Amino acid sequence: MSREPRVVIIGAGMAGITALHVFTRLGFDAVTVLEKASDVGGVWHWNRYPGLTCDVPSQLYQFGFAPKADWSHLFADGPDIQRYHREVVESLGLGERIQLDTEVVAAQWNEDAANWTLTTKGGDRIEADVVVCATGVLHHPAVPDLPGLDEFAGAKVHTARWDDSVTTDGKHIAVIGTGSTGVQIVSALQPAAASITHYVRSPQWILWAPMSLRQSKLATRVLSRSPTAQDRLYRTLLWASGILADVTTRPSWRRRAVQGYARLCLRLQVRDPALRRKLTPDYQPLCRRQVVSETYYRAIQSGNAELVTERIDQVTPSGIRTADGCHRPADVIVLATGFAPHNYMRPMQITGRDGRTIDQEWAGGPRAYRMTAIPGFPNLFTMLGPNSPTGSISLQYSAERTAEYIARFLRMLRDGVATSIEVTEEATEEFNADVAVAMTPTVWNTGCNSWYLTDNKTVDLWPYDRATLTSMLAEPELSHFDIR
């Protein structure tokens, strides 16, 4: 190529912002981000439901290259995190490279030109030498197929597309779905609701943590005045987070201790034996994405709250009927039913070498090489792609290492060493076979039904520790790639 590669990053969430900053920091100038939303932030732009809070400590849930000293709480809420993303984009001068309200619907590899043609929803066609998909995981809302849902006469809203015009105070509210979202919104809406009914197909283990605790003014002053102190705190939290990877990937006394804490949280906070039985999952703690809450057990024991574990039989115009024949009235239905986490860049139509589509490549489930590359799709890379550590390692750390890894390929293109770079099928098969073996002792593989599982029941997570991730993304093993 011997020229500046034209790079298009799809998505301006956390991963897209990271890739943009890393590429421009390393001297790549022809970089553009296309974002379908009206603002940056990804999941933190789309999710605005009441009670939205991050379950990772604020001083860790931030970019390593953009420390923030003045978080309001130890666990930041959604609006605070979204403001942070905007501030980072503005302070680093990244905004001029981001095109908002620009949805990519298709990407076609051009073999003769060794580049990509992207098509936007508006009909524009954009050429790129390299495409980086930073489209996120928790992106496409999953809407349950419930009989009668369309006939419900009241307000219904999905937590991932919250409608601020929906009134919940003084209303009879039905919340469908568990997980962090269901737990948070029940806790937030219960105090002012006439009644709140939580429909739970399978209960979650819930760890208690001081989610509402504010960051002290003293801590803010110290961290603001001493970048060294803040850097040490961040690195300490990053090191401590490595314990989570150890707990989830290897059986040990640490795993047993955390699981014991989960069981203790339930026993100490819920004294009614009947309710406690309904709230007790039938799988090991940590098998699903762990839920953290300070207030849920208190909320669900309130006089205006009810936990329903019976299967929903039908949604009626005035409420919900369960399999036991009981009909409960509802003015508002909140769908806290999560996302389609294995779509990644789909439903975007991506066509690679020899006309092969991403849907064909992933017919047996999403797969990639080291979270970053897919055979048959030259000069296309993924940020936080299949097998990313969404359940164990800081995603900001992972994204930064991934972007630096991709930048090494960009340098090869710029220096004329290559015009196309494509991971081999053999390297991809070997990596995925190793992942399957490494997944065996993980807690996610102990028998629960979680959103970590793909349609073919494999666990779509990173089964290794942070050191292994760092090592695998340090330098490309060029023998694993077809470089032309």
N, C-alpha and C positions, 0 to 999 in steps of 0.2 A: 504493500500500500504506500509506504513512505510518505504518508501525510496524516494529518489529524483525523482520527476515526470519528465519524458522526455517531454519537451515542444517544439513544432514546431510552429513558427510564420511564416505565409505565407505573404510575402510582406515586403520590406525594405524602404517604404516611411515614411512619418512623423509618422504615427500611429505605424508602425512596429518598428521604431527606439525607439519610446516612450516605447512600451511594453518591448522591449529588455532591455532598461536601467532600467526600474522600476523593472522588475523581477530579474535582476542580482543585483541591489542595495539592494533588500530585501532578498538576499541570495540564490536564486534559480540558480543552477549552470548548470543543464543539459538543456540549452536553445539554440536552433538553429533557425536562420532565413533563409528561402528559398526565393530567389528573382529571378524572371525570367529575369530581365534586366541585363545589364552589369555594372550597377552602382546603388547606393542607390539614394533615393530622390523621388521615385514615380512619381507623376504628374510633378514635377520639373525636372525630368530626361527626361521624354517623350516629354514634351512641350518645344520647343526651337524656336518658331516662332518670327519673328521680332516684337519688341514692347511689348513683354511679360512682364507684371508688376503686382505685387500683389496689390489688392485693400484694403489691411489691413495695417495699419502703421507698419513699420519695427520693432519698439520697442515692438510691441504686437505680431507680427507674428514670434514668436520664442518659443523655449521650455522654460518652467519655470525653468528647471534644467540646462539650458545652455545659460545664457545671453550673448548677443553680443553687445558690445558698439559701434563698428566702422562700422555701416551700412553706405553705401555711400549716400543713399537717404532716405527721410522720408517714401517713398513707394519703397521697394526694387524691382529690376528687377529679372527676372528668373535666370540668371546666378549667381547673388549674393546669392540668396536663395539656389541654388544647391550647391554652394561652402560651404555655411554654414552647410548644411546637411553632407557633406563629413567631414568637420572639426569637427563636433560634434562626428561623428562615430570614427574618429581617436583619438580625445582628450580623449574620454571616454573609449578607448580600446575595442570598440564593434566589430571592423572589423573581428576579428578572429572567431566570431560566425556567420558571415553572409556568406552564399554560394550564390554567384552571378551566373547568367546564368543557373539557376535551376528552371524550370517551373513545378509546381505541376498541374497535369491534373486530378487527381482523389484522393478521400479519402474514405476509407471504414471502418465503425465501426465494430469491432470484439467483439461480445457479450460475448463469453466465456472468452476471455483474457482481456476484459474491456479496449481495447486500439484501436488506429487507425492505419491503414496501408495507407501510402501515396505513390502514384505512380507519378514519374516525367516523363516529356516528353522524357527523355533519357532512360526510362525503369527501373530506379532504384526504389527500394521499401524501404521505411523508416517507422519504427514503432515509434509511439508517444503515450504517455498517454494522452496528451492534445494537441489540435490543436487550435490555435488562428488565425483567418482570419483577417489580416490587409491589405486587398486587395484594399482599396480605393473606391471612388465613381466616380470621374472623371478619368476614366481609359480606357474604351473601346470606341474608336471613333465611332461616329454615321455618317454613310455615306448615303446621301440622294439617293433615287431611282429616278434619273432623266433620262428621255429618252434620249439616245444618249451620255451619259456621257463617256461611254467606247470608243466611236468613236472620241472623241475630239483629234485633232492632236497636240495641244500644250502641255505644261506642266500642270499637275494638282497635287495638294498636299493638304493633310489635315493638319490643324494647329497642331494637336496632334502628327503628324509624319512628322515634317518639314524636307524637303530635302534641305540642304545647297547648293546643286549644281544648284538649280533653280534660274535663273536670273530674277529679277523683275525690275531693273532700266531700264528706257526707254521703258518698255513694256506696252501693253494694258492689264490691270489686271481686272479680275472679281472676286469679293469676295462674296461668298454666305453664308448668315447667319449673324445673329446679336448676341446680347449678348456681354459680355466683350471681347471675343476673336475677333469677327468681328470688334468691335469698335477699339480695340487696333491695329489690323493689318492694317486697313484702314488708321488710323492715322500715322502709321509707314511707309507705302509704298507710300502714296500719294505724298510726296514732290518730289520723284525721278521718278515717273511713267509717261509714256506718257499719260495714262489715267487710271482712276480707277473707276469701276462701282460697287456700293454696292447693291446687290440684297437682299432686306429685306422683308420677308413675313409679319412680324409684328414689327413695330418700338419699341424701348425701351426708357424708361425714363432714362436720363443720368444726374447724379449729377456731378457738377464741383468740382474738388479738385486739389491742386497743386502737381500733381503726379511727376513732374520732379524736384521738390525742393530738393536740396542736404542737407544732414545733416551737420550742421556747424562744423568746426574744434573745436570750443570751446565746443560744446555739446559732441563731441567725447572725448575730453580731460577730461571733468568733469566726464562723465560716466565711462571712463576707470580707472580713479583714485579713484572713489568712488563707490564700489559695493552697498553701502547702497542707494546712490542716484539712481542708476540704478534700484534697486529692488523697490524703491518707485515709480519710473516712470512706471515700468511694472505694479505694482499693481494699480496705478491710471488709466492707460489705460484699464486694465482689468475691473475695476469698471465702467469706462465710457462706455465700450462696452456693459455693462448691459443695457444701455439706448436703444440700438438697439433691444434687446430682448423685452423690454417693448413696443417699438414703433411697432414692427411687430406682437406681440401677443395680444395686448389690444388696443382697440380704445381709443384715448386720444388726448389732445391738442398737445402732442409731435408728434404723428403720423401726425396730420394735418399740423404741422409746417414743417416737413420733406417733406411731399407731396407738400406743397406750394413752398418749395425751389426747388424741382424738376421741377415744372411748370415754376418757375421764371428763372431757368437756361436756359430752352428752349426759353422762350420769349426774354430774354436779349441777347442771343448769336446768335439767328437766326432771322434776321429782315425781310427776304422775307416771306410774308404771305403764299404763295403757298407751299414753301418748309417746312415752319413750320407746315402746316397742314399735310403734308406727314410724318413728323417726330413726330407727336403727337399720342401716343398710345391711344387705346380705353379702357384702363383699369386703375385702380388706381396705382399710383406710389408705389413701394415696393412689389407689388403683385408677380412679378418675382424677381429672383436674381438681386439685384440692380447693375446697371452698373455705374462705376465712371470713368470719363475721363476729362482731361484738354484740349484736342486738337481735339476731334472728330468733334464737330460742326464747328470748323474752317476748318478742312480738307474737310468735305463734301460740304462746300460752295466754295471751290477752283475751279478755271476754268477748271481743268482737272478731276474733280470728278462729279459723278452723282449718285443720289439715285433712285433706281428702286423698286417700290412696286408691280408692276404687277407680276402675277404668271408666273414662268418659264414654258414655253410650251415644249421646247426641247433644248438640247445642240447639236450644229452642230460641224463639224470638225473645223470650224473657229470662233465659238463664241456661243452666247446664243440668242435664240428667245423666246420672252415673249408672253403672251396670247393676247396682243393687236396687234400682228403681227410684232412688231419691232425686227430687228436683230442687235445685237451689237457685233462687233468683239472683240476677246480676244486672247492674246498670252498665258496667264497663268490663270488658274482657281484655286482659293484658297477656299477650303471647310472649313469654320469656323462654322461647323454645330454641334459642341459640342460632347456629349458623350451619351452612354446608361447608365444613372446614377443609375438605379435600378437593374443592374446585380449583383452588389457586387462581391462575389467570383465566380460567374458563368462567363464563361461556364465550370468551373471546375465541374467534376461529383462527388458530395458528397452524400454518401449513409449512412444513419443512422440506427437507431434501426429498426428491422423487414424489412429491405430492402427498407425503404422509402427514396426517393431521395429528394434533395433540390428543384428540379423542381416541384415535386409533392406537396411538402409542401407549395411552393410559387405559386401554380397555380392561386390563386386569388390575387396575388400581394405579394411583400416582407413584412414580418412581423417578429418581434422579441419581446423579453421581455426586456424592458429598454435598448434597443440598443445592447444587449450583448449576449443573449442566445435564442436558438430556440428549441421548444419542439420536441422530437424525435431524437435529436442529442446530446447524452451525451458527456461531456468533450470537447465540441466544443464551442468556444466563438468568438464573433465578436468585432472588434474595429471599431467604427464609423459605426455601422450597421444600419438597418432600423430605421427611425425616429431620426437620429442624427441631431444636430443643425447646419447644414451647412449654414443656412441663418441667424443665430442670435448670436451664442456664439463662443468664441475662440475655434477652433478645437484642438489646442495644449492642452489647459486646459481640454477640454472634454476627449481627449485621455489619459491624465495622470490620471484623475479620474477613467476612465474605466479600465486602466491597474492595478491600485491599487485595484479596486473592484475584478477583475479576480484573482489577487494574493491571495486574501482571500480564494478562492476555491483551489488554488494550495497548500496553507498551509494545508487545510483539507486533501488533497490527500497525502501530504508528511507525515503528522502526523498519517496516518492510520485511520482517522475518516471515510474516504470514498474511494471507488475505482471508482465510477462513480457518476456524478452529472448532473442532467438534469432538466431544468425548466419544470413545469407542463403546460399542455394545459390550465387549468383553470386560472392560473396566467397570462399566455400570453393573453388569451381572455379578461381578466379583464383590463389589461394594455392597450390593443389596443382600447377597448371600451372607456376607460377614455380619451385616446388620441383623439379619434374622437370627443368627446364632447368638449374637450379643444381647438380643432382646429377651432371650429365654429367662434369665434370672431377674428381670426387672419387675417392679411392682405392677406396672401397667399390663403385664402379661399373666396376671393371676386370676383371670376369669370374669371380670366385670364387663358390662356393656357401656362403653364410653365413646365420646366423639373422637377419641384418639384412634379408634378402629376404622379401617377402610371397609369398603363393601365386601372385600374378600377376607375380612377379619384379621388383617395384619395390623400391627401397631405402627402408626405413622409418627414416630418420634425419634429422638437422638438417644441411642442406648449407651453412649460413652460419657466420659467426664469432660470438663472444660479443657484440660490439658490436651486431650486427644483432639478435640475440635480445633484448638489453636495449632497443633502440629499438622493436622490434615489440610488446614487452610494457610499454611505458611508459604510453601512454594509448590507450584504445580508439578506433578509428575508427568513430564511431557510424553512419556511412553504410553500414557493412558489416553492420548488425544491423537486424532487425525489432523495434522497441521498441513495445510496446503498453501 
